[in-house]
Amino acid sequence: MSILPANNADIKHAAQLLQQGRLVAFPTETVYGLGADASNPCAVNRIFQAKGRPADHPLIVHISNIDKLNDWAINIPEAAKILATHFWPGPLALILNKQPGVLLEVTGGQDTVGLRVPNHPIALALLKTFNGGIAAPSANRFCRISPTQSNHVKAELGNKVDFILEGGSCQVGVESTIIDLSGDNPTLLRPGHITRLEIETLLDTELSINSQQTEIRAPGMMALHYAPTTLAKIYPSELLPAIVGKLCYDRKKIGLLSYKQQLNINSQVSIINMPKEANTYAQNLYAALRELDSLQLDLILIEQPPESELWQAINDRLFKATSRE
């Protein structure tokens, strides 16, 4: 496995490797994806093997533009066309009824497929050169912290990925919003950078909210996800001083992901001060969690950020990262 700069020659080489059924990690605006030819069942299966991902968990297929929708989906509702026209390229995935030829390996055995056009020049160049759909979940081990830098991919997957296209740090930093449009009512399956309010305003309709289901309809729907190896817990600001004090008294090695820039806590605690603005917080979130996770701590504490609409995706990721007992 090697990390290659994303010049035209290497993008062409990456496309050739995808055509050969190999795995290519590439940057998107959200996180780095682990890509395979979405029309090649052996290549798609390599994704599941590399990640340790259960076969019934569907993948999102990345396409180069809105004109490719009909290659993958049928009975496309007007709402999907409106959302795709307005938000693509961008961090929005649409769940639609699949074309008969779409691999069940991609859809987790379901009759729907997730599609999006990523808003990143390297991803778009790769898709254009490859000239097909690229199935690409996040390039990390199943349920672990998503990668937002190329070195994260290398640390997570090593030689399980054939090579990595370097694209710098991801600008959004959390996974795409997912909207299910395969049924009668548009349903929010996963919050992301594009908010529920933005989508409801554009469609002039209220979104249904996914309730807990036994069937995994889309990526990121498990109770535990995006999690560090170190046990992590989230607490309101006012509870943290007492909790930290007790843990320090018990000689525990702890880290703190702080929302407030000036949180005055024991100097022996490893603290990362996070931005107060939601978009910048999201950009830094996974890299910060990885940094704390590398310190061989007993526990990672996370200060609860605001619970407003703009912070919905961040809180979704944090609660799933801290749901382990």
N, C-alpha and C positions, 0 to 999 in steps of 0.2 A: 504494500500500500504506500502511495506517495501523495503528498499535497502539491498540486500543480497550480501555477498562476493561471488566471482566467483570461488568457489571450485567445485569439481566434483559432490558432493551431491546436491548442489544448482543448478548447470547446469542441472542435471537430473530432479530436481523438476521443473525447468523452462520449460523444454521440456514437462513434464507432463501437466503443466498448458496450454501450447500452444495446446496440444492435446484435452484439455477440452474446447477450444474456448476462452480462456482468453488472456489478453494482457500482454506482457513482454517487457520491455525496456532493451536494451543491447548495449554494446559499439561496434563500428566498428572503423576502422582507420580514417574515415572521421568525422562522428558525431554519437551521440547515436540514435538508431533506435527504433521505436515503433512497435513491432513485433506481428503478428498474423498468424495463420495457413492459408496459401494462398489458400488452397483447401476448406476452410470452409466459406461460404458466411456470416453467422452470425458474425463470428469472424472478418472478413474483415470489415464489416459494423461498428463494434465497433471502429475500427481505425478512420473512418470518423467522428463518433459521438464524440470521445474523442478530436480530433483535431479541430472540426468545419470545416472540409475540404469538399468542394463540391464533389459530387459523380462522376462528370465527369473528375476528376483529377486522372490519372493513378498512380499506385504504382509500385515500383521496388520490384521484387521478389529476395530474397537472396537465393542462392543455395550453396551446400557444395563443389562442384568441377565441372570441365568442362564436366564430363561425364553425368551430369544431364541436359545438354542443351536440349537434345532430348525429355526430359519429358515435356518441356514447349514450345519449339519452333519447327516450321517446315520450310522447304526450307531454311535451314541455309546456308548462303553464305560462300565462302572460306575466305572472309575478316573477318568474325566473328570468325572463327576458329583460324585464325592467331592472331587476337587481344587477344582472350581469352587465347590462349596458352602462349602468351608473357606477358600479363599484369595481369592475374588472378593467385592467389588472388591479388586483388588490387582495387584502386578507379576508376574503369571504369565500366559503365553500358551500355549494348547493347540493343537496341530496335530491336526486331525481330518479324516475323510473328508468331502468337501464335498457339499452339495446340488447336484443337476444344474444349477440355475439360477445358481449362483455364477460370476461372471465369471472366465474364464481370465486376463484382464488382472490380476486381483487375485492369483491363485494362481501366477503365473509359468508358466502352462501345465500345472500339476500337478493331480492329482485330490484334493488336500488343501487345507484352509484353516486359517489361524491366527486364533484368536479370543481376546479378553480383555475384561474389564470393568475400566476404569481406576479407581483409587481417588483421584479428585480431584474436588472439588465442581463446578468449572467444566466439566470434561470430562463429568461425569455429567449436568449440567444441559443441556449442548449436545446430548448423545445423546438425552436425554428429549425435548427440544424438537424436534430433527430427526426423531425417531421412525424411525430406520433405522440401518444399519451405516455406520460411517465408517472407510474405509481410511486408515491414518495411520502411515507410517514416521516416523523422526526428521526434523525440519524443518531439514535441513542438506544440503550438497552430498554426493554419494555418496562414502562411505569417509572423510569428514572428521569432525572432532570433533562429537559430538552437542550440541545446544543445551539448556541447563538454565535459561536466562533469555530473556525476550522479545527483548532487544537482540542476543542471539546469532543468533536467527532473522533479524532484520533485516539483520545483517552478512552472513549466509550467503546469503540468498535475495533480499533487496531486493524489487523489484516483481514478482518471479516468484510471490509469494504475495499474494493479494488483501487480506488483513489478518490481524492477529494479535490474539488475545485475551490480555490481560495477566493473568498469574496468579502473579507472583512467582517466586522460585527453586524449582526442583523439589526435593522432600524426599528422594527416594531417590537420584537423580542418575546412575544407570546403568540401562540398558535391562532389560526384563523377563526373567525366567527363561523359557525355552521348552522345553516337554515335548512330544514327538511321541507321540501315542496312536493313530496311524492303523494301526499294525501289531500284531504279536503281543506285543511287549514295550515297555513305556514307556521312552523314550529321552530323555536330556538332550541337547538340541541347543545350548543356550546357557545358561551359568550367570548367575544374577542375585541380587537381594536375597533371594529365597526360595531357601534352600539345598537342595542335593541330599539332605542328611540329613533335613531337614524333610519333604521329599516322600516319601522312602523310609520314614520312620517312619509317616507317615499312610497310605500305601498298603500297608505291611507287605510290601514287595517291593524288590528291588535294581534300580536303574535301569541300563539299558544306557547306555554313553557313546558319543556320536557319534564315529566315526572319520572321517578325511579322506575326503570323497567328491567326485566330480566334479560331482554335482548339488547345487545350492544348495537345501536343504530349507526354510530359514528365514532371516530377516534376521541379519546379523552373523556369517556363517559363512566369510567370506573371510579369507585369511591376513593381509592388510593391511586394517585398518578402524579407525575412531575416531581417525584419524591427524592430527596437525598438519601444516601445510605445511613447517615446519622439520623437518629430520631429527632424529629422537629415538632415543635408545639407553637401555637399562636395564642397570644394573650392581649387583652386591652392594655393600654399604656399605664393605667393607674395600678394595675396588679404587678407590673414587672419588677419594681424595686424590691418588694417583699420576696418574690419568687427567686430573683437573682441572689438576694442576701442569703436565703436558706441554702441554695445550691452551692454558693461559695463556702458557706459554713461547713457543708458536707464534702468540701474539696472536690467538687465536680468541675470538669473542664467544660465550659459553655461558650457558645457564640451567640451573638445577638444581631439580628437584622432590624435596624432601627428606622422607623419612619420619621421621627422627630430628630432634627439635625443636632440638637443639644440635649441629649438624654444623658444625664450625669449618673453613671453607674460604675461600680467597682472597676478599677483600672485593669484588673487581671482578666476581665472578660474580653474576648475578641469581638469587637464591634465593627459592623459595617453600617455607616450612615447612608440611608437611601434618599433619593430626591423626593421633594414634596409634590412634584407635578406628576400626574398619572402616567403620561406617555413616556417620560424619562425614567420613571420607576420601572415600568415594564421592560424598557430596553436593557436595564441593568439587572433585572431580577434573577435570571437563571445563572448569570456569571457570578453574582454575589453568593447565591446558594452553593454553587460549586466551590467557591473559594472557602467558605466555612466548612463545607463537607470534607475538604482536603486536610483539615487541621487535626483530625483524630480526636474530636470532641466527644463528650458524653451526651451532649444535648445542644440542639440549636433552638433558640427562642426567636420568635418573630413578633414584632410589635404590630398589632392590628392597624392597618391603614384605614382611611375613610371608607364608608360603605355606600357611597353615592354611585350613580350610573356610570361615571367615567372610570370607576375603580372596580366595576363588576368582574371583568376578565381577570384582573389581578387577584381579587379575593377568591374567585373560583379556583385558580391555580394554587393559591396558598392553602386553602382549606383542604384540597385534595392532597397536597404535599404533606399535610400534618394530620391526616386522618388515622394514622397507624397508632394503635395502643402500645 
